[in-house]
């Protein structure tokens, strides 16, 4: 009888000791859960504005119920939301196409023979991430301005390679491309740090065995590095797919001008313009809800597809 009681007592003691070690860690997470609750879930109450005829200054409870009127209005013939949605999806798709660029950059940095030069390249490429979009616009304006842009001075005034100065920043045909280029320049180096960390976690014995077998750096990258960082790439790709409609606000706001309005207006700038400038809060809230719901659907769909194909997922 005593022999049966002793293991049970030891089990209880182990559970208590484990709880005493876990409880302080759980207490440390409480402030973060409260912050998430306060800033991510409590504001969802504001979604109710999309279902009423809200007028600023009037209580929400006193506003007339509108049902799904503003959601139907999103795709009315009089609404330009479909044009905004097109711009958002195109820019997001171009961003997804550029996803391998940080991977290539990370592989190139880790394969540099000179360590100090690799750190220099990593620092230079990741530095734009800490620059505001205002400064980045100033850089692009210095290069591509039609009046004093360095590119026009070189190609038009000095070399005479073009017949007239080009105004790329105000050319709708170039809008999607230079916005994608600006985003890549700002984020590629910073994203590459994640892949560099993933590469550092690959078992180095695989590279040593590959060298013994006569594999060069290119073959090692194809057969060892890329498969080793593929789980990281998959996770980031799933997150990017989930954020396809959340392409950002700052860059499109600062690069915006009247000539390229139809190509650079995205959902975030659209809700700002309609909601805060035109004071149509109910309609802009409906557009924001639509963006959030579609983003969730895209995330779960991409996660389900990836799980069926690779057997791995993030949810």
MONORTA-V442235 format. One record per run of one state. SS is the DSSP state (h for helix, s for strand, l for the rest). FROM is the first residue (numbers start at 1). LEN is the number of residues. If there is no record, write none. Layout:
SS,FROM,LEN
SS,FROM,LEN
//
This chain:
l,1,1
h,2,50
s,52,2
l,54,6
h,60,3
l,63,1
s,64,2
l,66,3
h,69,5
l,74,7
h,81,17
l,98,2
h,100,11
l,111,4
h,115,16
l,131,2
h,133,12
l,145,5
h,150,9
l,159,9
h,168,3
l,171,1
h,172,29
l,201,3
h,204,9
l,213,4
h,217,26
l,243,7
h,250,5
l,255,3
h,258,7
l,265,2
h,267,11
l,278,3
h,281,30
l,311,5
//
